[in-house]
Amino acid sequence: MIKAIIFDLDDTLLWDEKSVKKAFEETCHLAKEECHINPERLEEVVREEAKQLYPTYETYPFVKNIGIGVFEAFWGEFKDEGEDFEALRQIVPEYRKDAWTKGLAKLGVHDEALGQKLAETFPKERRQHIYLYEDTLPVLDALKGKYKLALLTNGSPHLQHEKLSFSKELVPYFDQIVISGDFGKGKPSEEIFEHLLNLLDVDPDEALMVGDNPMTDILGASKMDMPSVWINHHDKKRDDVKSTYEISRLKELLPIIERL
């Protein structure tokens, strides 16, 4: 019998992908006004540069371990305690400036000052554009009081709490919130799942993991022999990690739970 439902946050309840896209659109539009550059092409090359630069910094093993993504480092402040977070705070300004400056240069615009301006604009735009999926609150409403609800999210505690502060209605739904940066390891490690299950006082077969990322949410649940639901927003095909159930919209979770 299912007693607890564990949700991922980004691109499961919060539509992070849309927020990042909108921040890129607004920032690249500014670049177009400054130097008549193609904004769609600039977004494309800056994303490429960011993905190439991110693993080159000494902080990469740390951010990989707790799951801080490429574009979270594009806007997070990381006001967390510890030497690793301090190192990350030192690196991200350079990372952001270099990604934008290199992207501009690929399109023939060699303007370091503009790269800096765009690097400072993106975080402001990201904070202005927050999206919940339209079925997030109805689904949580339907489940609250019937099951223990938990949030299990990778990332910086400061940044994840900042995201939650933008959508204050989310937090009261959850009996437990666990963030990898607090715990020291991220999904798919068995340890963080065990930690949350202990807090919820349930066994793995009494919990259901719901998330969009096969390599963190679904793989982690699989390691624990915990049933899982993969929210496959974009109809991707995967044979390496198998979820118990697969849906394309969060509201499709409710019939599954009713059957369980």
C-alpha positions, -999 to +999 in steps of 0.1 A: +000+000+000+013+034-009+016+057+021+039+085+008+044+102-025+078+119-032+080+147-058+109+162-076+107+200-079+122+213-112+103+204-143+080+182-122+061+208-102+079+240-112+083+246-150+120+255-148+127+248-184+101+275-194+116+300-169+151+295-183+138+298-219+120+331-211+151+345-194+172+337-224+146+353-248+146+385-228+183+387-224+190+379-260+165+405-271+186+430-252+216+419-271+197+424-304+189+460-293+226+466-285+242+451-316+215+439-340+224+402-334+201+373-341+186+365-306+177+329-314+211+321-327+227+339-297+207+317-273+218+286-291+255+294-290+255+307-254+238+275-243+265+255-261+293+276-245+278+273-211+276+235-213+312+233-225+326+257-198+307+243-168+327+210-164+360+229-167+359+245-133+373+230-101+338+230-086+324+206-111+327+174-090+308+192-062+280+206-084+277+172-101+275+154-068+246+175-055+230+183-088+234+220-096+226+224-132+244+244-159+217+271-161+211+272-123+247+284-121+236+311-146+215+328-119+219+313-085+235+333-056+245+301-036+244+318-002+251+285+014+276+276+041+308+256+033+340+259+013+325+243-018+297+268-020+321+296-013+343+284-043+312+283-064+302+318-055+337+329-066+335+311-100+300+318-112+305+355-122+334+345-144+315+315-158+285+336-168+305+364-183+327+340-203+297+320-216+280+352-229+312+368-242+322+336-260+287+333-275+288+368-288+322+362-303+310+332-321+286+355-339+313+381-347+306+405-318+337+410-297+324+430-268+334+420-233+313+448-217+282+436-234+290+400-223+291+413-187+259+432-191+241+401-205+255+380-177+240+404-151+207+406-170+199+369-172+196+364-134+172+394-131+151+380-159+151+345-145+137+357-112+109+376-129+096+346-148+082+318-126+059+291-138+040+263-121+025+236-143-013+242-145-020+208-129+005+211-100-018+226-074-049+206-083-029+173-081-014+183-047-048+193-035-062+159-044-034+141-025-029+163+006-043+146+036-046+112+020-008+105+017+024+118+032+038+142+007+075+149+003+098+170-019+132+156-029+152+180-050+188+183-060+206+216-058+217+244-036+195+249-005+195+287-010+185+285-046+159+258-041+143+277-012+144+308-034+125+290-061+100+279-035+097+314-021+085+325-056+056+299-053+048+301-016+017+280-020+038+249-026+056+245+007+026+238+030+017+207+010+048+189+021+055+169+052+092+168+044+115+187+021+150+173+015+175+192-006+207+175-017+229+204-008+218+201+028+223+163+028+256+162+010+247+139-018+221+141-046+198+118-064+203+091-076+223+082-044+206+056-023+216+075+008+194+105+002+164+083-006+170+063+026+173+095+046+139+108+033+122+074+038+134+074+074+120+109+079+087+098+064+088+065+084+079+044+054+095+015+035+105+018-001+075-002-014+052+021+005+065+052-013+061+064-049+087+086-066+075+111-092+099+130-114+110+141-148+146+130-148+153+093-155+189+095-144+182+110-110+145+105-100+138+072-116+173+056-113+174+065-076+140+050-070+150+019-089+181+014-067+157+014-037+132-010-053+107+019-050+079+023-076+083+053-098+064+075-122+084+092-150+068+124-163+080+123-199+071+158-211+087+154-245+079+118-254+116+107-251+126+071-256+148+055-230+158+018-226+185+023-200+163+032-170+128+018-166+101+035-145+071+016-131+048+040-148+051+067-175+029+098-179+031+130-200+012+153-176+011+155-139-026+150-137-022+115-152-007+106-118-041+106-100-056+075-118-024+056-112-025+063-075-062+054-073-054+020-088-026+015-062 
